[in-house]
Amino acid sequence: MTLSDEPLAATLVLGGARSGKTRRALALAETRSRPVYIATAEAFDDEMAVRIAAHRAERGEAWQTVEAPLGLSDALDQINAGHRAEERIGDSAIVIDCLTLWLSNLMHADRDIARETDNLLAAIERSAVPVILVSNEVGLGIVPDNAMARAFRDHQGRLNQAVAAAVPVVEFVTAGLPRRLKP
């Protein structure tokens, strides 16, 4: 059995910048006929607006897009409620892209990161729809030179560890090649 032949389960897809992690997550979700994309990015400048528009166009019409720069647990609960009501659980998958931007948003909004992480993990556990989470592995480089960057790196490492412990499947993507870390 190959990685793509297995039943879809909650999955964390980790990797560096431009590693192919989002492409991998989208490919996993596209095995379902009604994929949902939860975007955590916000367009604070023109360049980011162009990136967001390009990514939306690449996903195509089959994808439902939900914007949730902060409220991931609420977004997951709402999507699940809607899919249950429409009896679409079996043909859906949810991609959250990405936890790294979500964490940055939480930090800038001065939110309680531990509580928000707990809320997210609980929503993933409640989800009847498989959730595929995309996150950057930021701890492979040098130690940042300022306190905020070090705090971000530390929070990101803890967030990735918590999600990896909570989901049954974890993959690491390098140069577009997925490697199974769990199970």
RAQUI-V963304 format. One record per residue. N is the residue number from 1. RES is the residue in one small letter. PSI is psi as a letter, one per 40 degrees, with the letter a starting at -180 (999 if undefined). OMEGA is omega in degrees with one decimal (999 if undefined). BURIAL is + if it has 9 or more other ideal C-beta (glycine too) atoms within 8 Angstrom, else -. Layout:
BEGIN
n=(N	N)
res=(RES	RES)
psi=(PSI	PSI)
omega=(OMEGA	OMEGA)
burial=(BURIAL	BURIAL)
END
This chain:
BEGIN
n=(1	2	3	4	5	6	7	8	9	10	11	12	13	14	15	16	17	18	19	20	21	22	23	24	25	26	27	28	29	30	31	32	33	34	35	36	37	38	39	40	41	42	43	44	45	46	47	48	49	50	51	52	53	54	55	56	57	58	59	60	61	62	63	64	65	66	67	68	69	70	71	72	73	74	75	76	77	78	79	80	81	82	83	84	85	86	87	88	89	90	91	92	93	94	95	96	97	98	99	100	101	102	103	104	105	106	107	108	109	110	111	112	113	114	115	116	117	118	119	120	121	122	123	124	125	126	127	128	129	130	131	132	133	134	135	136	137	138	139	140	141	142	143	144	145	146	147	148	149	150	151	152	153	154	155	156	157	158	159	160	161	162	163	164	165	166	167	168	169	170	171	172	173	174	175	176	177	178	179	180	181	182	183)
res=(m	t	l	s	d	e	p	l	a	a	t	l	v	l	g	g	a	r	s	g	k	t	r	r	a	l	a	l	a	e	t	r	s	r	p	v	y	i	a	t	a	e	a	f	d	d	e	m	a	v	r	i	a	a	h	r	a	e	r	g	e	a	w	q	t	v	e	a	p	l	g	l	s	d	a	l	d	q	i	n	a	g	h	r	a	e	e	r	i	g	d	s	a	i	v	i	d	c	l	t	l	w	l	s	n	l	m	h	a	d	r	d	i	a	r	e	t	d	n	l	l	a	a	i	e	r	s	a	v	p	v	i	l	v	s	n	e	v	g	l	g	i	v	p	d	n	a	m	a	r	a	f	r	d	h	q	g	r	l	n	q	a	v	a	a	a	v	p	v	v	e	f	v	t	a	g	l	p	r	r	l	k	p)
psi=(h	i	d	e	e	i	i	h	i	h	h	h	h	i	i	a	h	f	e	e	d	d	d	d	d	d	d	d	d	e	e	i	e	g	i	h	h	h	h	e	i	i	g	e	i	d	d	d	d	d	d	d	d	d	d	d	d	d	d	a	d	d	h	h	h	h	h	g	d	d	g	d	d	d	d	d	d	d	d	d	d	d	d	d	d	e	f	e	d	e	e	i	i	h	h	h	h	i	d	d	d	d	d	d	d	d	d	d	e	f	i	h	d	d	d	d	d	d	d	d	d	d	d	d	d	d	h	e	h	h	h	h	h	h	i	i	h	e	e	e	a	i	h	i	e	i	d	d	d	d	d	d	d	d	d	d	d	d	d	d	d	d	d	d	d	d	i	e	h	h	i	h	h	h	f	e	h	i	h	h	d	h	999)
omega=(177.3	179.3	-176.8	-179.4	-175.4	174.6	-178.1	178.0	175.0	-170.9	170.2	177.0	-178.8	173.8	176.0	177.2	177.9	-179.0	-174.9	-176.4	178.3	178.3	177.9	179.7	179.0	178.9	177.1	-178.0	-178.0	171.1	176.6	-175.6	-178.0	-179.7	178.0	179.8	173.9	-178.2	177.2	-177.8	172.6	-178.8	178.3	176.9	-176.0	-178.7	179.0	176.7	177.8	178.5	-178.9	179.2	179.1	179.4	178.4	179.3	179.1	-179.7	176.9	-172.2	-176.6	-174.6	166.5	179.3	176.9	178.2	-178.8	-179.4	-180.0	-169.7	-177.8	-177.6	177.1	179.5	178.4	179.6	-179.5	178.5	178.9	179.2	178.5	-179.5	175.9	-178.5	-179.0	-178.3	-178.2	-175.4	-173.4	-177.8	-176.6	170.2	-178.5	173.1	172.5	-177.2	2.5	179.5	-178.8	177.1	177.4	178.6	177.6	177.8	178.6	-179.2	-180.0	178.3	179.8	178.4	176.2	-172.6	179.1	179.2	179.3	176.9	177.7	178.3	178.7	-179.6	178.1	178.7	176.6	179.9	179.4	-171.0	173.1	178.3	177.6	-179.5	178.0	-174.7	178.8	179.2	176.4	169.3	-174.2	-175.1	-177.9	-177.1	-178.6	176.1	-179.1	-174.7	179.9	-172.5	-179.0	179.5	177.3	177.4	178.4	179.5	-179.5	177.8	-179.2	178.2	179.1	178.0	179.1	178.7	-179.2	179.4	179.5	178.4	-173.4	-176.3	-177.4	-175.8	174.7	176.5	174.4	-176.8	175.2	178.9	177.9	-177.4	179.0	175.3	-179.0	175.1	-177.4	-3.1	999)
burial=(-	-	-	-	-	-	-	+	+	+	+	+	+	+	+	-	-	-	+	+	+	+	-	+	+	+	+	+	+	-	-	+	-	+	+	+	+	+	+	+	+	-	-	-	-	-	-	+	+	-	+	+	-	-	+	-	-	-	+	-	-	-	+	-	+	+	-	+	+	+	-	+	+	+	+	+	+	+	+	+	-	+	+	+	-	-	-	+	+	-	-	+	+	+	+	+	+	+	+	+	+	+	+	+	+	+	+	-	-	-	+	-	+	-	-	+	+	-	+	+	+	+	+	+	-	+	+	-	+	+	+	+	+	+	+	+	+	+	-	-	-	-	-	-	-	-	-	-	+	+	+	+	+	-	+	+	+	+	+	+	-	+	+	+	-	+	+	-	+	+	+	+	+	+	-	-	-	+	-	+	-	-	-)
END
